[in-house]
Amino acid sequence: MSADLPVVDSLTLPTTLVAVDDATAAAILGLSPSRLRHHVRLGNVAPHFSGTKPLYLISELERFVEHLPTHPEHLPTV
């Protein structure tokens, strides 16, 4: 593996990465693929498609994370 490329769970990512497939998107977000699909169904994440293959823009994944709550929903804030 090249030392200048970022690594995410043993995946080497090029520095000019624009979009990733669903398995890689889930790994980048730290979610299971089924949880990612759940967020897609809710409209929280919008994939683009190449044929039937969903592709997720890195900027869309960043936007998704930035809009997540900062506290767990089931815990009261003090």
PDB file of N, CA, C and O in Angstrom, chain B, residues numbered from 101:
ATOM      1  N   MET B 101       0.840  -1.190   0.000  1.00  0.00           N
ATOM      2  CA  MET B 101       0.000   0.000   0.000  1.00  0.00           C
ATOM      3  C   MET B 101       0.880   1.246   0.000  1.00  0.00           C
ATOM      4  O   MET B 101       1.945   1.278   0.616  1.00  0.00           O
ATOM      5  N   SER B 102       0.425   2.228  -0.679  1.00  0.00           N
ATOM      6  CA  SER B 102       1.157   3.485  -0.742  1.00  0.00           C
ATOM      7  C   SER B 102       0.937   4.279   0.539  1.00  0.00           C
ATOM      8  O   SER B 102      -0.171   4.303   1.076  1.00  0.00           O
ATOM      9  N   ALA B 103       1.982   4.922   1.024  1.00  0.00           N
ATOM     10  CA  ALA B 103       1.893   5.664   2.282  1.00  0.00           C
ATOM     11  C   ALA B 103       1.135   6.971   2.145  1.00  0.00           C
ATOM     12  O   ALA B 103       0.688   7.523   3.151  1.00  0.00           O
ATOM     13  N   ASP B 104       0.975   7.488   0.922  1.00  0.00           N
ATOM     14  CA  ASP B 104       0.328   8.785   0.755  1.00  0.00           C
ATOM     15  C   ASP B 104      -1.178   8.696   0.547  1.00  0.00           C
ATOM     16  O   ASP B 104      -1.823   9.730   0.370  1.00  0.00           O
ATOM     17  N   LEU B 105      -1.754   7.517   0.561  1.00  0.00           N
ATOM     18  CA  LEU B 105      -3.191   7.353   0.378  1.00  0.00           C
ATOM     19  C   LEU B 105      -3.860   7.070   1.712  1.00  0.00           C
ATOM     20  O   LEU B 105      -3.332   6.292   2.507  1.00  0.00           O
ATOM     21  N   PRO B 106      -5.027   7.690   1.982  1.00  0.00           N
ATOM     22  CA  PRO B 106      -5.738   7.399   3.229  1.00  0.00           C
ATOM     23  C   PRO B 106      -6.277   5.973   3.241  1.00  0.00           C
ATOM     24  O   PRO B 106      -6.629   5.431   2.194  1.00  0.00           O
ATOM     25  N   VAL B 107      -6.341   5.368   4.419  1.00  0.00           N
ATOM     26  CA  VAL B 107      -6.837   4.001   4.566  1.00  0.00           C
ATOM     27  C   VAL B 107      -8.051   4.018   5.477  1.00  0.00           C
ATOM     28  O   VAL B 107      -8.014   4.606   6.558  1.00  0.00           O
ATOM     29  N   VAL B 108      -9.146   3.366   5.036  1.00  0.00           N
ATOM     30  CA  VAL B 108     -10.372   3.248   5.817  1.00  0.00           C
ATOM     31  C   VAL B 108     -10.695   1.768   5.911  1.00  0.00           C
ATOM     32  O   VAL B 108     -11.051   1.149   4.909  1.00  0.00           O
ATOM     33  N   ASP B 109     -10.576   1.189   7.105  1.00  0.00           N
ATOM     34  CA  ASP B 109     -10.849  -0.240   7.318  1.00  0.00           C
ATOM     35  C   ASP B 109     -10.209  -1.097   6.230  1.00  0.00           C
ATOM     36  O   ASP B 109     -10.895  -1.886   5.580  1.00  0.00           O
ATOM     37  N   SER B 110      -8.923  -0.952   6.031  1.00  0.00           N
ATOM     38  CA  SER B 110      -8.116  -1.688   5.061  1.00  0.00           C
ATOM     39  C   SER B 110      -8.433  -1.335   3.612  1.00  0.00           C
ATOM     40  O   SER B 110      -7.953  -2.020   2.708  1.00  0.00           O
ATOM     41  N   LEU B 111      -9.218  -0.298   3.358  1.00  0.00           N
ATOM     42  CA  LEU B 111      -9.463   0.180   2.003  1.00  0.00           C
ATOM     43  C   LEU B 111      -8.528   1.351   1.747  1.00  0.00           C
ATOM     44  O   LEU B 111      -8.500   2.301   2.530  1.00  0.00           O
ATOM     45  N   THR B 112      -7.769   1.297   0.670  1.00  0.00           N
ATOM     46  CA  THR B 112      -6.909   2.410   0.315  1.00  0.00           C
ATOM     47  C   THR B 112      -7.683   3.319  -0.620  1.00  0.00           C
ATOM     48  O   THR B 112      -8.152   2.880  -1.670  1.00  0.00           O
ATOM     49  N   LEU B 113      -7.819   4.585  -0.244  1.00  0.00           N
ATOM     50  CA  LEU B 113      -8.614   5.528  -1.013  1.00  0.00           C
ATOM     51  C   LEU B 113      -7.719   6.546  -1.701  1.00  0.00           C
ATOM     52  O   LEU B 113      -6.822   7.104  -1.068  1.00  0.00           O
ATOM     53  N   PRO B 114      -7.948   6.798  -2.996  1.00  0.00           N
ATOM     54  CA  PRO B 114      -7.181   7.845  -3.662  1.00  0.00           C
ATOM     55  C   PRO B 114      -7.561   9.212  -3.103  1.00  0.00           C
ATOM     56  O   PRO B 114      -8.686   9.402  -2.639  1.00  0.00           O
ATOM     57  N   THR B 115      -6.639  10.154  -3.143  1.00  0.00           N
ATOM     58  CA  THR B 115      -6.894  11.468  -2.561  1.00  0.00           C
ATOM     59  C   THR B 115      -7.873  12.294  -3.382  1.00  0.00           C
ATOM     60  O   THR B 115      -8.422  13.266  -2.865  1.00  0.00           O
ATOM     61  N   THR B 116      -8.110  11.945  -4.637  1.00  0.00           N
ATOM     62  CA  THR B 116      -9.042  12.692  -5.480  1.00  0.00           C
ATOM     63  C   THR B 116     -10.379  11.970  -5.619  1.00  0.00           C
ATOM     64  O   THR B 116     -11.079  12.147  -6.615  1.00  0.00           O
ATOM     65  N   LEU B 117     -10.728  11.177  -4.647  1.00  0.00           N
ATOM     66  CA  LEU B 117     -11.959  10.398  -4.675  1.00  0.00           C
ATOM     67  C   LEU B 117     -13.178  11.306  -4.752  1.00  0.00           C
ATOM     68  O   LEU B 117     -13.292  12.259  -3.982  1.00  0.00           O
ATOM     69  N   VAL B 118     -14.089  11.017  -5.678  1.00  0.00           N
ATOM     70  CA  VAL B 118     -15.292  11.824  -5.865  1.00  0.00           C
ATOM     71  C   VAL B 118     -16.524  11.090  -5.362  1.00  0.00           C
ATOM     72  O   VAL B 118     -17.368  11.683  -4.690  1.00  0.00           O
ATOM     73  N   ALA B 119     -16.636   9.795  -5.682  1.00  0.00           N
ATOM     74  CA  ALA B 119     -17.805   9.008  -5.295  1.00  0.00           C
ATOM     75  C   ALA B 119     -17.378   7.579  -4.994  1.00  0.00           C
ATOM     76  O   ALA B 119     -16.350   7.105  -5.478  1.00  0.00           O
ATOM     77  N   VAL B 120     -18.194   6.899  -4.177  1.00  0.00           N
ATOM     78  CA  VAL B 120     -17.901   5.520  -3.787  1.00  0.00           C
ATOM     79  C   VAL B 120     -19.168   4.679  -3.887  1.00  0.00           C
ATOM     80  O   VAL B 120     -20.278   5.211  -3.932  1.00  0.00           O
ATOM     81  N   ASP B 121     -18.987   3.351  -3.923  1.00  0.00           N
ATOM     82  CA  ASP B 121     -20.138   2.450  -3.957  1.00  0.00           C
ATOM     83  C   ASP B 121     -20.763   2.345  -2.568  1.00  0.00           C
ATOM     84  O   ASP B 121     -20.264   2.931  -1.607  1.00  0.00           O
ATOM     85  N   ASP B 122     -21.859   1.593  -2.471  1.00  0.00           N
ATOM     86  CA  ASP B 122     -22.595   1.548  -1.204  1.00  0.00           C
ATOM     87  C   ASP B 122     -21.811   0.893  -0.075  1.00  0.00           C
ATOM     88  O   ASP B 122     -21.884   1.355   1.064  1.00  0.00           O
ATOM     89  N   ALA B 123     -21.065  -0.171  -0.358  1.00  0.00           N
ATOM     90  CA  ALA B 123     -20.295  -0.829   0.701  1.00  0.00           C
ATOM     91  C   ALA B 123     -19.203   0.095   1.236  1.00  0.00           C
ATOM     92  O   ALA B 123     -18.974   0.153   2.444  1.00  0.00           O
ATOM     93  N   THR B 124     -18.536   0.808   0.350  1.00  0.00           N
ATOM     94  CA  THR B 124     -17.484   1.733   0.769  1.00  0.00           C
ATOM     95  C   THR B 124     -18.074   2.925   1.505  1.00  0.00           C
ATOM     96  O   THR B 124     -17.512   3.383   2.500  1.00  0.00           O
ATOM     97  N   ALA B 125     -19.210   3.431   1.020  1.00  0.00           N
ATOM     98  CA  ALA B 125     -19.875   4.557   1.695  1.00  0.00           C
ATOM     99  C   ALA B 125     -20.246   4.170   3.119  1.00  0.00           C
ATOM    100  O   ALA B 125     -20.034   4.945   4.052  1.00  0.00           O
ATOM    101  N   ALA B 126     -20.798   2.973   3.290  1.00  0.00           N
ATOM    102  CA  ALA B 126     -21.167   2.512   4.628  1.00  0.00           C
ATOM    103  C   ALA B 126     -19.928   2.412   5.517  1.00  0.00           C
ATOM    104  O   ALA B 126     -19.969   2.811   6.680  1.00  0.00           O
ATOM    105  N   ALA B 127     -18.827   1.881   4.978  1.00  0.00           N
ATOM    106  CA  ALA B 127     -17.590   1.751   5.756  1.00  0.00           C
ATOM    107  C   ALA B 127     -17.036   3.119   6.134  1.00  0.00           C
ATOM    108  O   ALA B 127     -16.576   3.309   7.261  1.00  0.00           O
ATOM    109  N   ILE B 128     -17.072   4.063   5.219  1.00  0.00           N
ATOM    110  CA  ILE B 128     -16.584   5.417   5.503  1.00  0.00           C
ATOM    111  C   ILE B 128     -17.400   6.050   6.623  1.00  0.00           C
ATOM    112  O   ILE B 128     -16.849   6.718   7.499  1.00  0.00           O
ATOM    113  N   LEU B 129     -18.718   5.838   6.594  1.00  0.00           N
ATOM    114  CA  LEU B 129     -19.603   6.423   7.601  1.00  0.00           C
ATOM    115  C   LEU B 129     -19.594   5.661   8.918  1.00  0.00           C
ATOM    116  O   LEU B 129     -20.062   6.174   9.934  1.00  0.00           O
ATOM    117  N   GLY B 130     -19.066   4.446   8.911  1.00  0.00           N
ATOM    118  CA  GLY B 130     -19.088   3.628  10.119  1.00  0.00           C
ATOM    119  C   GLY B 130     -20.446   2.998  10.353  1.00  0.00           C
ATOM    120  O   GLY B 130     -20.803   2.679  11.487  1.00  0.00           O
ATOM    121  N   LEU B 131     -21.209   2.817   9.271  1.00  0.00           N
ATOM    122  CA  LEU B 131     -22.549   2.226   9.345  1.00  0.00           C
ATOM    123  C   LEU B 131     -22.555   0.880   8.638  1.00  0.00           C
ATOM    124  O   LEU B 131     -21.665   0.586   7.840  1.00  0.00           O
ATOM    125  N   SER B 132     -23.558   0.068   8.933  1.00  0.00           N
ATOM    126  CA  SER B 132     -23.753  -1.150   8.162  1.00  0.00           C
ATOM    127  C   SER B 132     -24.399  -0.768   6.833  1.00  0.00           C
ATOM    128  O   SER B 132     -25.064   0.265   6.752  1.00  0.00           O
ATOM    129  N   PRO B 133     -24.220  -1.576   5.794  1.00  0.00           N
ATOM    130  CA  PRO B 133     -24.883  -1.282   4.522  1.00  0.00           C
ATOM    131  C   PRO B 133     -26.404  -1.186   4.659  1.00  0.00           C
ATOM    132  O   PRO B 133     -27.033  -0.375   3.979  1.00  0.00           O
ATOM    133  N   SER B 134     -27.001  -2.005   5.531  1.00  0.00           N
ATOM    134  CA  SER B 134     -28.458  -1.933   5.700  1.00  0.00           C
ATOM    135  C   SER B 134     -28.874  -0.622   6.364  1.00  0.00           C
ATOM    136  O   SER B 134     -29.927  -0.072   6.037  1.00  0.00           O
ATOM    137  N   ARG B 135     -28.063  -0.116   7.289  1.00  0.00           N
ATOM    138  CA  ARG B 135     -28.383   1.173   7.929  1.00  0.00           C
ATOM    139  C   ARG B 135     -28.237   2.316   6.922  1.00  0.00           C
ATOM    140  O   ARG B 135     -29.019   3.267   6.948  1.00  0.00           O
ATOM    141  N   LEU B 136     -27.247   2.228   6.042  1.00  0.00           N
ATOM    142  CA  LEU B 136     -27.103   3.227   4.983  1.00  0.00           C
ATOM    143  C   LEU B 136     -28.332   3.210   4.083  1.00  0.00           C
ATOM    144  O   LEU B 136     -28.865   4.267   3.746  1.00  0.00           O
ATOM    145  N   ARG B 137     -28.792   2.014   3.686  1.00  0.00           N
ATOM    146  CA  ARG B 137     -30.001   1.917   2.844  1.00  0.00           C
ATOM    147  C   ARG B 137     -31.210   2.496   3.568  1.00  0.00           C
ATOM    148  O   ARG B 137     -32.073   3.101   2.933  1.00  0.00           O
ATOM    149  N   HIS B 138     -31.290   2.322   4.880  1.00  0.00           N
ATOM    150  CA  HIS B 138     -32.369   2.902   5.681  1.00  0.00           C
ATOM    151  C   HIS B 138     -32.356   4.425   5.547  1.00  0.00           C
ATOM    152  O   HIS B 138     -33.404   5.038   5.344  1.00  0.00           O
ATOM    153  N   HIS B 139     -31.187   5.033   5.659  1.00  0.00           N
ATOM    154  CA  HIS B 139     -31.076   6.489   5.524  1.00  0.00           C
ATOM    155  C   HIS B 139     -31.403   6.940   4.098  1.00  0.00           C
ATOM    156  O   HIS B 139     -31.939   8.031   3.902  1.00  0.00           O
ATOM    157  N   VAL B 140     -31.087   6.115   3.111  1.00  0.00           N
ATOM    158  CA  VAL B 140     -31.459   6.439   1.720  1.00  0.00           C
ATOM    159  C   VAL B 140     -32.979   6.449   1.597  1.00  0.00           C
ATOM    160  O   VAL B 140     -33.543   7.371   1.008  1.00  0.00           O
ATOM    161  N   ARG B 141     -33.653   5.428   2.148  1.00  0.00           N
ATOM    162  CA  ARG B 141     -35.123   5.364   2.088  1.00  0.00           C
ATOM    163  C   ARG B 141     -35.766   6.553   2.788  1.00  0.00           C
ATOM    164  O   ARG B 141     -36.810   7.036   2.349  1.00  0.00           O
ATOM    165  N   LEU B 142     -35.157   7.032   3.873  1.00  0.00           N
ATOM    166  CA  LEU B 142     -35.676   8.196   4.594  1.00  0.00           C
ATOM    167  C   LEU B 142     -35.387   9.505   3.867  1.00  0.00           C
ATOM    168  O   LEU B 142     -35.948  10.545   4.211  1.00  0.00           O
ATOM    169  N   GLY B 143     -34.519   9.455   2.869  1.00  0.00           N
ATOM    170  CA  GLY B 143     -34.157  10.661   2.134  1.00  0.00           C
ATOM    171  C   GLY B 143     -33.024  11.442   2.775  1.00  0.00           C
ATOM    172  O   GLY B 143     -32.770  12.584   2.393  1.00  0.00           O
ATOM    173  N   ASN B 144     -32.340  10.848   3.742  1.00  0.00           N
ATOM    174  CA  ASN B 144     -31.239  11.523   4.425  1.00  0.00           C
ATOM    175  C   ASN B 144     -29.954  11.538   3.604  1.00  0.00           C
ATOM    176  O   ASN B 144     -29.119  12.428   3.765  1.00  0.00           O
ATOM    177  N   VAL B 145     -29.798  10.559   2.731  1.00  0.00           N
ATOM    178  CA  VAL B 145     -28.629  10.445   1.855  1.00  0.00           C
ATOM    179  C   VAL B 145     -29.151  10.193   0.450  1.00  0.00           C
ATOM    180  O   VAL B 145     -30.045   9.369   0.255  1.00  0.00           O
ATOM    181  N   ALA B 146     -28.598  10.896  -0.526  1.00  0.00           N
ATOM    182  CA  ALA B 146     -29.063  10.757  -1.909  1.00  0.00           C
ATOM    183  C   ALA B 146     -27.956  10.182  -2.790  1.00  0.00           C
ATOM    184  O   ALA B 146     -26.979  10.870  -3.088  1.00  0.00           O
ATOM    185  N   PRO B 147     -28.105   8.920  -3.209  1.00  0.00           N
ATOM    186  CA  PRO B 147     -27.112   8.361  -4.124  1.00  0.00           C
ATOM    187  C   PRO B 147     -27.378   8.823  -5.559  1.00  0.00           C
ATOM    188  O   PRO B 147     -28.488   9.233  -5.897  1.00  0.00           O
ATOM    189  N   HIS B 148     -26.351   8.751  -6.383  1.00  0.00           N
ATOM    190  CA  HIS B 148     -26.477   8.908  -7.828  1.00  0.00           C
ATOM    191  C   HIS B 148     -26.352   7.499  -8.388  1.00  0.00           C
ATOM    192  O   HIS B 148     -25.847   6.612  -7.699  1.00  0.00           O
ATOM    193  N   PHE B 149     -26.795   7.272  -9.608  1.00  0.00           N
ATOM    194  CA  PHE B 149     -26.785   5.920 -10.146  1.00  0.00           C
ATOM    195  C   PHE B 149     -26.041   5.834 -11.469  1.00  0.00           C
ATOM    196  O   PHE B 149     -26.195   6.683 -12.346  1.00  0.00           O
ATOM    197  N   SER B 150     -25.230   4.789 -11.592  1.00  0.00           N
ATOM    198  CA  SER B 150     -24.628   4.397 -12.857  1.00  0.00           C
ATOM    199  C   SER B 150     -25.318   3.097 -13.215  1.00  0.00           C
ATOM    200  O   SER B 150     -24.945   2.030 -12.729  1.00  0.00           O
ATOM    201  N   GLY B 151     -26.330   3.190 -14.070  1.00  0.00           N
ATOM    202  CA  GLY B 151     -27.189   2.034 -14.313  1.00  0.00           C
ATOM    203  C   GLY B 151     -27.998   1.783 -13.059  1.00  0.00           C
ATOM    204  O   GLY B 151     -28.783   2.633 -12.639  1.00  0.00           O
ATOM    205  N   THR B 152     -27.808   0.617 -12.457  1.00  0.00           N
ATOM    206  CA  THR B 152     -28.512   0.304 -11.214  1.00  0.00           C
ATOM    207  C   THR B 152     -27.596   0.401  -9.989  1.00  0.00           C
ATOM    208  O   THR B 152     -28.037   0.162  -8.865  1.00  0.00           O
ATOM    209  N   LYS B 153     -26.328   0.749 -10.206  1.00  0.00           N
ATOM    210  CA  LYS B 153     -25.362   0.812  -9.098  1.00  0.00           C
ATOM    211  C   LYS B 153     -25.399   2.184  -8.434  1.00  0.00           C
ATOM    212  O   LYS B 153     -25.150   3.199  -9.084  1.00  0.00           O
ATOM    213  N   PRO B 154     -25.715   2.216  -7.121  1.00  0.00           N
ATOM    214  CA  PRO B 154     -25.699   3.501  -6.417  1.00  0.00           C
ATOM    215  C   PRO B 154     -24.265   3.960  -6.150  1.00  0.00           C
ATOM    216  O   PRO B 154     -23.402   3.178  -5.750  1.00  0.00           O
ATOM    217  N   LEU B 155     -24.045   5.237  -6.383  1.00  0.00           N
ATOM    218  CA  LEU B 155     -22.767   5.871  -6.080  1.00  0.00           C
ATOM    219  C   LEU B 155     -23.031   7.053  -5.166  1.00  0.00           C
ATOM    220  O   LEU B 155     -23.976   7.814  -5.377  1.00  0.00           O
ATOM    221  N   TYR B 156     -22.200   7.203  -4.158  1.00  0.00           N
ATOM    222  CA  TYR B 156     -22.382   8.257  -3.167  1.00  0.00           C
ATOM    223  C   TYR B 156     -21.245   9.261  -3.290  1.00  0.00           C
ATOM    224  O   TYR B 156     -20.073   8.900  -3.174  1.00  0.00           O
ATOM    225  N   LEU B 157     -21.594  10.517  -3.524  1.00  0.00           N
ATOM    226  CA  LEU B 157     -20.589  11.570  -3.565  1.00  0.00           C
ATOM    227  C   LEU B 157     -19.990  11.739  -2.174  1.00  0.00           C
ATOM    228  O   LEU B 157     -20.709  11.695  -1.176  1.00  0.00           O
ATOM    229  N   ILE B 158     -18.689  11.932  -2.107  1.00  0.00           N
ATOM    230  CA  ILE B 158     -18.034  12.175  -0.821  1.00  0.00           C
ATOM    231  C   ILE B 158     -18.639  13.408  -0.163  1.00  0.00           C
ATOM    232  O   ILE B 158     -18.832  13.428   1.053  1.00  0.00           O
ATOM    233  N   SER B 159     -18.938  14.430  -0.947  1.00  0.00           N
ATOM    234  CA  SER B 159     -19.547  15.646  -0.389  1.00  0.00           C
ATOM    235  C   SER B 159     -20.927  15.355   0.203  1.00  0.00           C
ATOM    236  O   SER B 159     -21.317  15.986   1.186  1.00  0.00           O
ATOM    237  N   GLU B 160     -21.676  14.405  -0.383  1.00  0.00           N
ATOM    238  CA  GLU B 160     -22.987  14.028   0.152  1.00  0.00           C
ATOM    239  C   GLU B 160     -22.828  13.299   1.481  1.00  0.00           C
ATOM    240  O   GLU B 160     -23.618  13.511   2.400  1.00  0.00           O
ATOM    241  N   LEU B 161     -21.818  12.446   1.590  1.00  0.00           N
ATOM    242  CA  LEU B 161     -21.564  11.740   2.848  1.00  0.00           C
ATOM    243  C   LEU B 161     -21.162  12.726   3.941  1.00  0.00           C
ATOM    244  O   LEU B 161     -21.583  12.591   5.089  1.00  0.00           O
ATOM    245  N   GLU B 162     -20.351  13.712   3.585  1.00  0.00           N
ATOM    246  CA  GLU B 162     -19.963  14.740   4.554  1.00  0.00           C
ATOM    247  C   GLU B 162     -21.176  15.551   4.996  1.00  0.00           C
ATOM    248  O   GLU B 162     -21.327  15.840   6.183  1.00  0.00           O
ATOM    249  N   ARG B 163     -22.040  15.917   4.057  1.00  0.00           N
ATOM    250  CA  ARG B 163     -23.251  16.676   4.374  1.00  0.00           C
ATOM    251  C   ARG B 163     -24.140  15.872   5.317  1.00  0.00           C
ATOM    252  O   ARG B 163     -24.678  16.413   6.284  1.00  0.00           O
ATOM    253  N   PHE B 164     -24.292  14.581   5.034  1.00  0.00           N
ATOM    254  CA  PHE B 164     -25.103  13.700   5.866  1.00  0.00           C
ATOM    255  C   PHE B 164     -24.600  13.703   7.311  1.00  0.00           C
ATOM    256  O   PHE B 164     -25.387  13.867   8.243  1.00  0.00           O
ATOM    257  N   VAL B 165     -23.299  13.524   7.496  1.00  0.00           N
ATOM    258  CA  VAL B 165     -22.728  13.486   8.848  1.00  0.00           C
ATOM    259  C   VAL B 165     -22.895  14.832   9.546  1.00  0.00           C
ATOM    260  O   VAL B 165     -23.208  14.879  10.736  1.00  0.00           O
ATOM    261  N   GLU B 166     -22.689  15.921   8.817  1.00  0.00           N
ATOM    262  CA  GLU B 166     -22.820  17.253   9.417  1.00  0.00           C
ATOM    263  C   GLU B 166     -24.236  17.530   9.915  1.00  0.00           C
ATOM    264  O   GLU B 166     -24.425  18.333  10.829  1.00  0.00           O
ATOM    265  N   HIS B 167     -25.237  16.868   9.320  1.00  0.00           N
ATOM    266  CA  HIS B 167     -26.627  17.096   9.715  1.00  0.00           C
ATOM    267  C   HIS B 167     -27.150  16.079  10.729  1.00  0.00           C
ATOM    268  O   HIS B 167     -28.316  16.142  11.120  1.00  0.00           O
ATOM    269  N   LEU B 168     -26.302  15.147  11.158  1.00  0.00           N
ATOM    270  CA  LEU B 168     -26.718  14.208  12.199  1.00  0.00           C
ATOM    271  C   LEU B 168     -26.812  14.949  13.531  1.00  0.00           C
ATOM    272  O   LEU B 168     -26.112  15.940  13.737  1.00  0.00           O
ATOM    273  N   PRO B 169     -27.679  14.474  14.442  1.00  0.00           N
ATOM    274  CA  PRO B 169     -27.764  15.122  15.757  1.00  0.00           C
ATOM    275  C   PRO B 169     -26.439  14.986  16.509  1.00  0.00           C
ATOM    276  O   PRO B 169     -25.681  14.043  16.288  1.00  0.00           O
ATOM    277  N   THR B 170     -26.180  15.925  17.384  1.00  0.00           N
ATOM    278  CA  THR B 170     -24.943  15.885  18.166  1.00  0.00           C
ATOM    279  C   THR B 170     -25.102  15.115  19.474  1.00  0.00           C
ATOM    280  O   THR B 170     -24.125  14.902  20.193  1.00  0.00           O
ATOM    281  N   HIS B 171     -26.328  14.700  19.785  1.00  0.00           N
ATOM    282  CA  HIS B 171     -26.599  13.883  20.968  1.00  0.00           C
ATOM    283  C   HIS B 171     -27.472  12.706  20.543  1.00  0.00           C
ATOM    284  O   HIS B 171     -28.295  12.848  19.639  1.00  0.00           O
ATOM    285  N   PRO B 172     -27.304  11.536  21.186  1.00  0.00           N
ATOM    286  CA  PRO B 172     -28.194  10.413  20.892  1.00  0.00           C
ATOM    287  C   PRO B 172     -29.641  10.813  21.156  1.00  0.00           C
ATOM    288  O   PRO B 172     -29.930  11.509  22.129  1.00  0.00           O
ATOM    289  N   GLU B 173     -30.542  10.374  20.294  1.00  0.00           N
ATOM    290  CA  GLU B 173     -31.948  10.766  20.404  1.00  0.00           C
ATOM    291  C   GLU B 173     -32.612  10.246  21.666  1.00  0.00           C
ATOM    292  O   GLU B 173     -33.530  10.883  22.183  1.00  0.00           O
ATOM    293  N   HIS B 174     -32.166   9.098  22.174  1.00  0.00           N
ATOM    294  CA  HIS B 174     -32.832   8.501  23.334  1.00  0.00           C
ATOM    295  C   HIS B 174     -32.328   9.053  24.667  1.00  0.00           C
ATOM    296  O   HIS B 174     -32.880   8.716  25.714  1.00  0.00           O
ATOM    297  N   LEU B 175     -31.290   9.895  24.650  1.00  0.00           N
ATOM    298  CA  LEU B 175     -30.772  10.459  25.894  1.00  0.00           C
ATOM    299  C   LEU B 175     -31.202  11.916  26.030  1.00  0.00           C
ATOM    300  O   LEU B 175     -31.142  12.675  25.063  1.00  0.00           O
ATOM    301  N   PRO B 176     -31.633  12.307  27.225  1.00  0.00           N
ATOM    302  CA  PRO B 176     -32.013  13.719  27.412  1.00  0.00           C
ATOM    303  C   PRO B 176     -30.774  14.610  27.427  1.00  0.00           C
ATOM    304  O   PRO B 176     -29.704  14.188  27.866  1.00  0.00           O
ATOM    305  N   THR B 177     -30.922  15.830  26.951  1.00  0.00           N
ATOM    306  CA  THR B 177     -29.821  16.795  27.032  1.00  0.00           C
ATOM    307  C   THR B 177     -29.925  17.547  28.346  1.00  0.00           C
ATOM    308  O   THR B 177     -31.025  17.825  28.823  1.00  0.00           O
ATOM    309  N   VAL B 178     -28.802  17.870  28.921  1.00  0.00           N
ATOM    310  CA  VAL B 178     -28.773  18.548  30.225  1.00  0.00           C
ATOM    311  C   VAL B 178     -28.419  20.001  30.044  1.00  0.00           C
ATOM    312  O   VAL B 178     -28.343  20.744  31.023  1.00  0.00           O
TER     313      VAL B 178
END
